[in-house]
Amino acid sequence: MKDTSHIITIFSIVIAFLIVGFIVDRFLQPESFDKYGHYRWNAVNEILSQKVVNQNIKTCAKCHDNIYQLHQKDAHYNVPCVDCHGAANLHVAFHSGGKDSAKIGKLKAVLKKEYTLEGCLFCHRKLKAKPSDFAHKSKTK
């Protein structure tokens, strides 16, 4: 080989980038990262402090017990209410009569009740990946 200086230069640059990358990575990592596993430990408290958006099925059952009892006997008994009716945080806050209920207003507290084909297709769209015994629907029906 006549001239190998260009190879040495390229490898030197790559190694320099790797070293700088590792140093920058170390300085940019949050303080609580890798404290109890490969994630940011402070994220747990941040997630717990967020407002609840989707309600538990038991929350719905407190006021809608008759519908809850019917739902338990239905083919969709294991599907949570929020999957079809949407997030119920405003609905629950408005009807619980809390301090924010006046700000929400009745119109924002209404959940969708009617069944639409597009709503059903969210889970029941015909896909080859789904088992053949799963109930499939198509847009034409």
Steps between C-alpha positions, in 0.01 A plus 500: 500500500637830396301743710291401805478840663143556376386177674665601825337844474150354446533251787634775727200719419254214560662411833501867602127526420429186704694630800331841483161326459550288813610804702205710383261209567628476857452873563152514342356204693257605772617456857252224581567295184617142568437535874262202517518367147544632148256791521462839668382440857348850538263421212291283735402798717436715194265239355317459832442876521322515162123536493298185434345502153365150444270370768488152644191288422422501874478880488233472232318230698449734797242705309406264215453174688214376279710546185801346676298188588388462138854558378632219721270254318583635153759364256703817565521447879879532498504823295527810723239773458758756380583289193160578346383810685830689525681656794256576780701739714279801419182291529593377848621842617181671381259249652690461827421864576858598584641850492581472126153385391381856428802563274448181299143551388243239407592490131863398567389237753294301250647167385422351163233233538411385151674216324666585172648264246832683517504455878443127464763475229759635740518149650313286247662605172586196293873438523694191409691520827183445707381149578236363262251446784513872597190693386601699190305779334550679173406852394247375246279322755 
